[in-house]
């Protein structure tokens, strides 16, 4: 089912755009960050951990890789949240 969903979404540019838009809206709602560039950057940073097309590369190091990416991205997210609260 996972592969079927991946093939279906990835093979249809309109559905892929809708899926990414839905992810963006969800992240905006969760964080309150309204800057499209920041939202897109966060999604891109974590796409290899959440996009099913990358599933074949997931292994016992994926958790450590996720944590390493998060430690790099966290200060930027915190700054964006802080700046959002100033506005």
PyMOL commands that set and color helices and strands:
alter all, ss='L'
color gray80, all
select helices_A, chain A and resi 2-10+13-31+36-50+52-57+62-86
alter helices_A, ss='H'
color red, helices_A
deselect
rebuild
show_as cartoon
